[in-house]
Amino acid sequence: MHTTLTEHARCLYGDEYRPTPKCDRKHHESWFIEELTFADADSILMMLRELCPHMVDGFLPVCIRNLAYRLVLLQRPDEPALMREAADSLHLHGPDWDDIVADLRRRADALENAAPV
């Protein structure tokens, strides 16, 4: 049984840095996506940072990584550092999201510039 989102992701997709745990549970990506959808931002970030510590690595599919960042930003819409992290991840995985990358960076800059000193 998986006790964390990270364990579930590791079991389903594998881990570039650690062995995949033995598991007698059936795995369906839809179950993982459901768990991801309702996970809190800290759990999602822990999964991303543990399974993809250098952002360009890891076995998480790009669609899962993008969804994870989107869900984190919905929960924490006013954190410029997270916006930039999400933008960097999108940028690394192809030009399809360049307009979203630029928008995230603009929003992060605007938040920082509006913050009281």
C-alpha positions, -999 to 999 in steps of 0.1 A, spaced: 0 0 0 13 35 -9 13 59 20 24 90 1 19 105 -34 57 100 -39 55 63 -32 26 59 -55 44 78 -83 76 58 -77 57 25 -79 38 35 -110 66 52 -130 98 41 -114 126 63 -100 158 71 -117 177 73 -84 161 46 -63 148 11 -69 111 7 -76 95 -7 -45 80 -42 -46 43 -38 -46 14 -63 -49 -11 -36 -58 -25 -32 -93 -15 1 -108 -37 23 -130 -25 57 -140 -61 70 -135 -59 62 -98 -27 81 -95 -41 111 -113 -71 111 -90 -47 110 -60 -26 138 -75 -57 159 -83 -67 160 -46 -32 162 -31 -20 192 -12 8 214 -26 34 201 -2 28 165 -12 30 174 -49 62 194 -45 78 166 -25 70 141 -53 84 164 -80 115 173 -61 122 137 -50 116 120 -84 130 149 -105 156 165 -83 174 182 -112 142 190 -132 156 176 -164 157 141 -151 132 115 -137 108 91 -151 76 111 -145 58 116 -178 58 152 -190 20 153 -188 21 143 -152 48 168 -144 28 196 -161 -4 187 -143 14 186 -110 28 221 -114 -6 233 -125 -22 219 -94 5 234 -72 0 268 -87 -37 266 -83 -32 260 -46 -4 286 -42 -11 313 -68 9 340 -53 44 324 -50 67 338 -77 94 311 -70 69 283 -78 58 301 -109 93 303 -121 99 266 -112 69 256 -132 79 279 -161 114 263 -161 99 228 -162 76 237 -191 105 254 -209 126 222 -207 100 200 -223 94 218 -255 83 249 -273 46 240 -272 42 259 -239 64 289 -246 35 314 -243 26 299 -209 62 300 -198 64 337 -207 31 344 -189 42 326 -157 75 346 -157 56 379 -162 32 370 -134 61 361 -111 78 394 -119 46 414 -113 41 397 -80 76 405 -68 74 441 -80 41 446 -62 53 431 -30 59 456 -2 96 461 7 
